[in-house]
Amino acid sequence: MHKSVHFMQHFYGFRKKELSLQPKKNNYQHESSKKTIVVYSSKTILIHYKLIVSRCIQFKNKTTYFMKLLEGKVAIVTGAARGIGKAIALKLASEGADIAFTDLNIDENALNTQKEIEALGVKAKGYASNAANFDETHTVVAEIAKEFGHIDVLVNNAGITKDGLMMRMSEGQWDAVINVNLKSAFNFIHAVTPIMMKQKGGSIINMSSVVGVSGNAGQSNYSASKAGMIGLAKSVAKELGSRGIRANAIAPGFIETEMTHALTEEQRAKWNETIPLRRGGSPDEVAKVTLFLASDLSSYVSGQVINVCGGMNT
């Protein structure tokens, strides 16, 4: 005779899932030593996830797999062909999300990214898009909604830099950075808002920067664009919160990417001296915070800025 064992949402926001198991003694073993399992009765098991390494528990000879954090969700990640955007797309996909990603061109590098995402067992498709173009963005989002059926997560990651001192900065440098970094975020949020409102839920994540929080000499255009993304996220959080839509921003610090690899060892050492943890961060460390904000783990977090900077902005 089968009984139902309920895996219930507790402190960490996992969905309730019912699974039929043979009611034997309360013998079980877990494959990860980093999970704590508390048995309250023969019918109810509350699982407290301290750190998720795997979601597999062996009950006698029967294996039960738990629903991933983003199972059944669809995420848009802009500027995801490489770097932090790629790491985010792969992280969300590893937790079950289907991924629609955009980049200025879907070249061989972008196609390789698509294959890497698909290898995780989810649906993925890259879209060529000039994120700074309002009409083009709306067209791409409409295509994504048609192809994937719904949109649950938006990560505004597309961005460029054109650094220079204020007295030497051209209008073109200013406009290019504001358009790609800030206007693109507005464009995508504007396009997904009616979709998420109809769904009565969604998570919007703006990739800002520590320089958007504290400013930086020689980067007035970049700092302004990233500060604008913070204000945009906070305003959207207040405006759309009643519809179940959350909006937050992430402010990465010195993150090791292809761009930073061009720095000399001396330059890297100087950067590290300004960071309490004495090292740069990895794209994966930014992606983990993005996963938190994209999932129900952050179901009561909205309008916030999370610094991922090793203490630089403390």
C-alpha positions in Angstrom: 0.0 0.0 0.0 1.4 3.4 -1.0 1.3 6.4 1.1 2.1 10.0 0.1 5.2 11.8 1.3 4.9 15.5 1.1 8.0 17.6 0.4 6.9 20.9 1.7 8.1 24.4 1.2 9.9 25.5 4.4 12.5 28.2 5.0 14.1 28.1 1.6 11.1 28.5 -0.8 11.0 25.1 -2.5 7.6 24.1 -3.9 5.5 21.4 -2.4 5.7 18.2 -4.3 4.0 14.9 -3.7 5.7 11.6 -4.4 4.5 8.1 -3.8 6.9 5.9 -1.8 6.6 2.5 -0.1 5.9 3.1 3.6 8.7 1.2 5.2 10.6 2.2 8.3 12.0 5.7 8.4 15.2 4.5 6.8 16.8 6.8 4.4 20.2 7.9 3.3 21.3 11.1 1.6 23.9 11.4 -1.1 25.1 14.8 0.1 26.4 15.3 3.5 25.4 18.9 3.3 21.7 18.3 3.6 19.9 17.9 6.9 16.7 15.8 6.8 14.3 15.9 9.7 11.6 13.3 9.9 8.5 14.5 11.8 6.3 11.5 11.0 5.9 8.6 8.6 3.9 10.8 6.4 5.6 14.1 6.5 9.2 15.0 5.8 10.5 18.5 6.0 13.7 18.9 4.2 15.9 21.8 5.2 18.4 22.7 2.5 21.5 24.1 4.0 23.5 23.9 0.7 22.3 22.3 -2.4 24.9 20.0 -3.9 22.5 17.5 -5.4 18.7 17.0 -5.1 18.7 13.3 -4.8 17.7 11.2 -1.8 17.7 7.4 -1.7 14.8 5.8 0.1 15.7 2.2 0.3 16.1 1.3 -3.4 14.0 4.1 -4.8 15.5 7.4 -5.9 13.6 10.7 -5.7 14.7 13.8 -7.5 13.7 17.2 -6.4 12.3 19.9 -8.6 15.1 22.4 -9.6 14.9 26.0 -8.5 13.8 27.3 -11.9 12.0 24.2 -13.3 9.4 25.3 -15.9 10.6 28.9 -16.0 11.8 30.9 -19.0 14.6 33.5 -18.6 15.8 36.2 -20.9 19.4 37.1 -20.5 20.7 40.0 -22.6 24.4 40.2 -23.7 24.9 36.5 -22.8 27.2 35.2 -25.5 30.2 35.6 -23.3 31.5 36.7 -19.9 29.1 37.4 -17.0 26.1 37.0 -19.1 27.1 33.6 -20.3 27.8 32.5 -16.8 24.3 33.7 -15.7 22.6 31.9 -18.6 24.4 28.6 -17.8 23.7 28.9 -14.0 19.9 29.5 -14.6 19.8 26.7 -17.1 21.5 24.4 -14.6 18.5 25.0 -12.3 16.0 24.1 -15.0 15.2 27.4 -16.8 14.8 27.5 -20.5 17.0 30.3 -21.8 16.4 32.9 -24.5 19.6 35.1 -24.7 20.4 38.1 -26.9 23.5 39.6 -28.3 24.3 42.1 -31.0 25.3 39.3 -33.3 24.6 35.5 -33.1 28.0 34.5 -34.3 30.0 31.2 -33.8 30.7 32.2 -30.2 27.0 32.7 -29.5 26.1 29.5 -31.1 28.6 27.6 -29.0 27.0 29.3 -25.9 23.6 28.0 -27.1 25.0 24.5 -27.4 26.5 24.6 -23.9 23.1 25.7 -22.5 21.3 23.0 -24.4 23.7 20.4 -23.1 22.2 21.1 -19.6 18.9 19.6 -20.9 16.9 22.8 -21.4 15.6 24.7 -24.3 17.9 27.5 -25.5 17.9 30.0 -28.4 20.0 33.0 -29.2 18.5 36.2 -30.8 20.4 38.9 -32.6 19.3 42.1 -31.1 20.3 45.7 -30.8 19.1 46.1 -27.2 19.3 49.9 -27.5 16.7 50.0 -30.2 13.1 50.2 -28.7 11.2 48.7 -31.6 13.7 45.9 -32.2 13.6 45.0 -28.6 9.8 44.7 -28.6 9.9 42.5 -31.7 12.5 40.2 -30.1 10.5 39.9 -26.9 7.4 39.1 -28.8 9.3 36.4 -30.7 10.6 34.9 -27.5 7.1 34.9 -25.9 5.7 33.1 -28.9 8.6 30.6 -29.1 8.8 29.8 -25.3 5.2 30.5 -24.2 5.9 32.8 -21.3 8.7 34.9 -19.7 9.4 34.6 -16.0 12.8 36.1 -15.6 14.6 39.1 -17.3 18.3 39.7 -16.7 19.4 43.0 -18.2 23.1 42.4 -18.6 24.0 44.0 -21.9 26.6 46.7 -21.5 29.7 48.5 -22.9 32.3 50.9 -21.6 33.8 53.9 -23.4 35.9 55.4 -20.6 37.4 58.9 -20.5 37.7 62.0 -18.3 34.8 64.3 -18.4 36.6 67.2 -20.0 37.7 64.9 -22.9 34.6 62.8 -23.2 32.7 63.2 -26.5 28.9 63.3 -26.9 29.2 60.0 -28.8 31.0 58.3 -26.0 28.3 59.4 -23.5 25.3 58.5 -25.8 26.7 55.1 -26.7 27.1 53.9 -23.1 23.8 55.4 -21.9 21.9 53.8 -24.8 23.4 50.3 -24.6 23.5 50.1 -20.8 20.5 52.0 -19.5 18.1 52.5 -22.4 18.4 48.8 -23.3 17.2 47.9 -19.8 14.2 50.3 -20.2 13.5 48.7 -23.6 13.4 45.2 -22.3 11.5 46.0 -19.1 8.9 47.9 -21.1 8.5 44.9 -23.5 8.2 42.2 -20.8 6.0 44.2 -18.4 2.6 43.4 -20.0 3.6 39.7 -20.3 4.6 39.5 -16.6 1.5 41.5 -15.5 -0.7 39.1 -17.3 1.1 36.2 -15.6 0.9 38.0 -12.3 4.5 37.3 -11.5 8.1 37.7 -12.7 11.6 38.7 -11.6 13.6 41.5 -13.2 17.3 41.8 -12.5 19.4 44.7 -13.6 23.2 44.2 -13.8 24.5 47.4 -12.3 28.1 47.9 -10.9 29.9 49.1 -7.8 30.7 52.3 -9.8 27.0 52.8 -10.1 26.8 52.9 -6.3 30.0 54.9 -5.6 31.1 56.5 -8.9 34.5 56.3 -10.5 36.9 58.8 -12.1 37.1 58.5 -15.8 33.8 56.5 -16.0 31.2 59.2 -15.6 29.1 57.8 -18.5 29.4 54.2 -17.3 28.8 55.2 -13.7 25.7 57.2 -14.6 24.3 54.4 -16.7 24.8 51.8 -13.9 23.3 54.2 -11.3 20.4 54.7 -13.6 19.8 50.9 -13.6 19.6 50.9 -9.8 17.0 53.7 -9.9 15.1 51.9 -12.6 15.0 48.7 -10.7 13.8 50.4 -7.5 11.1 52.3 -9.3 9.8 49.3 -11.2 9.8 47.3 -7.9 7.4 49.9 -6.4 5.3 50.3 -9.6 4.8 46.6 -10.4 5.0 45.0 -6.9 1.3 44.8 -6.6 1.2 42.6 -9.7 3.6 40.1 -8.2 6.6 41.3 -10.1 9.9 41.8 -8.3 12.8 44.0 -9.5 16.3 44.1 -8.1 19.9 45.1 -9.1 23.2 43.5 -8.7 26.4 45.6 -8.4 29.4 43.5 -9.3 32.9 44.7 -8.3 36.2 43.7 -9.9 35.2 40.5 -11.8 37.7 38.3 -13.6 36.6 38.3 -17.3 38.3 38.4 -20.7 38.4 42.2 -20.3 40.3 42.1 -17.0 42.7 39.5 -18.4 44.2 42.3 -20.5 45.4 44.1 -17.4 49.0 43.8 -16.3 49.9 41.9 -13.1 50.8 45.3 -11.6 47.4 46.7 -12.4 45.6 43.6 -11.1 47.6 43.8 -7.9 46.5 47.4 -7.3 42.9 46.4 -7.8 43.2 43.6 -5.4 44.6 45.9 -2.7 41.4 47.8 -2.7 39.3 44.7 -2.1 39.0 43.3 1.5 39.0 39.7 0.2 42.2 40.6 -1.8 41.0 39.0 -5.0 38.7 39.5 -8.0 35.4 37.8 -8.2 34.4 35.2 -10.8 31.4 35.4 -13.2 30.0 32.3 -11.5 29.9 34.2 -8.2 27.8 36.9 -9.9 25.6 34.2 -11.5 24.9 32.6 -8.1 23.4 35.9 -6.8 21.4 36.2 -10.0 20.0 32.7 -9.4 19.0 33.7 -5.9 17.1 36.8 -7.3 15.6 34.8 -10.2 14.2 32.1 -8.0 11.6 31.8 -5.2 14.5 31.8 -2.7 14.2 35.6 -2.9 10.4 35.7 -3.0 10.2 38.6 -0.5 13.2 40.5 -1.9 12.4 43.5 -4.2 13.8 47.0 -4.9 17.2 46.0 -3.5 20.8 46.3 -4.6 23.2 43.4 -3.8 26.9 44.2 -4.0 29.0 41.3 -5.2 32.4 43.0 -4.7 34.4 41.2 -2.1 33.7 44.0 0.4 35.0 46.8 -1.9 31.9 48.9 -1.3 31.7 48.3 2.5 
